[in-house]
């Protein structure tokens, strides 16, 4: 069974507040969101011009993924994308490919010992991407214990224990808990090389953490990151539709304050975050769907 867990507002609940927006039950949606994203990855994988292939996604979509996606896409106007109901399916494809390309780049560079996936949820990359074999220390999948327990059950019973391309270390962490830290929980695995450059990935996480939590996440990653580490951060810019999320200006300031440099930013529709899928003739690049990458000095 999929556990349904309460969290702060996600893309689903934000779209649900718009005029003529989708009627989605947002009281319990952690795995609702995961099923929706899995369905959208599966949908992309069926295309003849697919940006990636995720053979595990269809099973993870469960019975609700398609319906959730369709209802959510009806809220396109909330994000200033009126008349483009496929916007989120397209965004899922684009963001997945963007991260896949970064994983390939950093794996092939040979200078990163490991990858830390923050808010890993039901991510399938270690199982579908051979490039994960380039991380000698493996990947550290970090999420709340209840999410990780659900993931374990789903991967065992639904996906039949697929084989990963590198060691996968599960790390239980509540990102808002001041009593523990990312550094401590990574160290507790006995496998994390704290002195080695690491790829830190946060996909679909920081917008859940609120006003205090968003900056805490950057501080916590900083404390765990050796010099030369890379932070790949997907966020919803608060200047658009997400009041408690992260602005590009806040991200720049937080990176600089915490010793990150070479910060680069992309909006959905910018060159490098489109792959020919964003209708630039109809819309300006969307702040609501953004990425940042920075390097630890």
Secondary structure, 3 states (H helix, E strand, C coil): CCCCCCCCCCHHHHHCCCCCCCCCCCCCCHHHHHHHHHHHHHHHHCCCCCCCCCCCHHHHCCCCHHHHHHHHHCCHHHHCCCCCCCHHHHHHHHHHHHHHHHHHHHHHHCCCCEEEEECCCCCCHHHHCHHHHHCCCCEEEEECHHHHHHHHHHHHHCCCCCCCCCCEEEEECCCCCCCCCHHHHHHHCCCCCCCCCEEEEECCCHHHCHHHHHHHHHHHHHHHCCCCCEEEEEECECCCCCCCCECHHHHHHHHHHCCEEEEEEEEECCCCCCCCCCCCCCCCCEEEEEEEEEEEC
